[in-house]
Amino acid sequence: SASAAPAYSSPAVGPDGVVYIGSPGGVLYAINPDGSLRWSYTAAGAIYSSPALAADGTIYVGADDGKLYAISADGKKQWAYGTNGSLFSSPALGADGTIYVGSKGQKLLAIQPSGQKKWDRSFGNWVCSSPAVGGDGTVYVGTHEGFVYAFKADGSLRWSYQTGNWIFSSPAMGADGTLYIGSDDGALYAFGPGIGTAAARPDLHVRASDTAAFAGDNIY
């Protein structure tokens, strides 16, 4: 292995099979399909978030120093954007290349591929949930206030919904456009496409850090 430290970051795999993963030591690793190290880049803080890969090969990842890093496919830093709060949230990419990420600085940020801020939205608590982007460009995210928010691509609010406790879980989109997200109130919430009304399963006793996953018509 390239690192003996535990990894909280989930790996991302490029179209060429290269695996990208961060470490608590602040190192982003690029691992070849045969397990050899292609390159590494050291950020100024621990990396708990998972990398996002753009179509042009750029790797976006957040770090505990509060910066969102853009790293080229050959391991060179292109830019770093300071968010004024640690990044546990993993970035999500819009169809136009916009990078969406939450911050413990109590914000959801939309960053252009050039590294310039497009917009941000402020909340009353952390945003550790990773955003999800719907097919129509709507950006969904949960907050430690216990709210699920849906924003249009221009940053205007589409809807919000308050759950019974804080949200660390990241939203997941079903094939029919239904949004699923867990809350620390123990429930899994399902939101119909385009609307902010929810059906909840309070008997599931999910943890706020659990993110839904799909296999066919089944939700896990």
N, C-alpha and C positions, 0 to 999 in steps of 0.2 A: 504494500500500500504506500501511497505517496505521503500519508500523514498518519501519525500514531495518535493524534488527538481525536476525541469523539466528534462526529459530524451531526449537527442538527439541521443543516441545510439539506433539502432534497435535491438529487441530481437532475440535471437537464441534459438531454442527448441531442446533439446536432445531427443534421442529415447525413454527415459523413461518419457517424458513429462515435465522434468524440464526446466524452462525458465531462460535464462541468459541475463542480461542487465546491461549496465554501466550507470553511472550518472556523472553530472558535478562536484559532490563532490568527484570524484575519487574512488567511490565504485562500484565494480562488485558484483551484486546480483545474487544468485541462488534461484529461487522461485519454490516451489513444485507445482504440478498441482492443489492442493486445495487452493493455494494462500499464504500458510505459507512460512516463510523464512527458507530455508535449510541452507545456509551459506552466508557470505559476505566476500569480500577481499578488502582492501583499498590500492590503488596504490598511488604513490607520485604525481599524477597530474590528472586533469579532464579526464574523459573518454567520448569522443564523437564518437569514432569508435564503430562498432558492433562486437561482439565476433564471432569467428569461432571455430567450434567444430571438433576435430579430432576423428578418429575411436576408439582410445584408451581412449576417454573421456576427453583428455586434452582440455582446453579452452584457446584460444589465443586471446588477445585483446591489442590494443594500447592505450597509454595515452598521455596527454599533456606534461608530463615530458620527452617525447622523447623515452620512452622505450616500447618495445614489451614484454608483460608478457605472460608466460606460467603457467597456473594454473591447478592443478590436479582436478579430479572430486570431491574430498572432500574438495576443497577450499584452498589448500596449494600451495604456490609459488614454482614452479620448477626451473625457471630461469627468468631473465629479461635482454633483449638485448638493449643497448643504441644505438640510431640512429642519435644523434646530431640534432634532429629537432622534433617538435611536431608531433604527429600522429593523423590526422583526417581520414586518409585512413583506411579502414577495411581490415584485413588480408584475404587472399585467400589461399586455400590449394591445392597443387598438388597431383597427384595420389600416389607419393612416400612419401608423408608427408611433403614435403618442404613448408615452409610458405613464402608467398610473400606479401610484404606490402610497401606502399609508405610513404615518410616522407617529412615534410616541410624543412628538411635538404637537399632537392633537390635530393633525391635518391629513386630508387626502390631497395629493398633489398630482397634477397632470403636467408632464414635462415633454417638451418637443425633442425629437431625435438629435437636434443640435445642442441640447443641454439647457435651453431657455425655458423658463416657466411659462406654461400656457394659462393655467389657473390653479387656484387651491381653494379648499373649503375647510373651515375651522369648526371644531367640535369642543365639547367640554371635558373630554377625556382622551386616552390613547386610541390610536388606530393600529392595532396589531394584526387585524384580519387582512388577508390579501384580497385585493379587488378581483372581480370577474367582469368581463366585458361581454355583453350580449350581442346577438347578431345585428341588432339595430344600432349598436354603438352605445347603448345604455351601460353605465358603470355602476356596479353593485358593490357595497362594502358594509361590514359591520363595525361597530365601535364598542369601546368599554362602557359607554353610557347605556348599552343594551339596545341601541337602535340599528335597524337595517335601513340603509339609504340607497336610493336609485337616482343617479344623476344623468342628465343628458350629456352628450359629448361636448357641449359648450359650457358645461359646469352648472347649469341651472338644475334645480331640484325637480325631479319627476314625482317621487313620493318618498315617504319614510314610514317606518313601522316600529313601534316599541315592543321589545320582548320583555321577559320577566327578570333578566339579569344581563351581565356583561357578555360580550361576544368576542371570542378569540378565533373561532372557526372561520374558515374562508368559504364564501358562497360557491355553489356548483350549479351549472346550468344543465337541465335535461334537454333531450333532443327536441321536445315540444316547446321549449322556451320557459318551462317552469324553473323557478329559482329555489334551491334548497340551501338552508343554513341552520346550524345548531347554535343554541344559546346555553349559557351556564344555568339557566332555569331548568335544564334537563330535557327540553323539548327540541324536536326537529321541526322546522317551519318550512312550508311549501307555499310559494307565491305564484299565482297564475301569471302568464305572460302579459307584461305591460301594465299590471295593476298592483296596488299595494295592499291587497287583502290576503290574509294568510289562513292556511289550514295547519294546525299544529298537532303533533303527536307527543303529548307530555309523558306518555308511558314508556318512552324509549330510553330515558335517563342517559342521554348523550352528554359528553363533556363539551365545554365550550371550545376546546382545541380540536375537536373532531370535525373533519371535512368530509362531506358526502362524496361517494364515488358510485359509478354506475356499471352494471354488467347486464346488457339487454334491457329488460323492463324492471330489473331489480335495483334497489337503492341500498347502499351499505354505508 
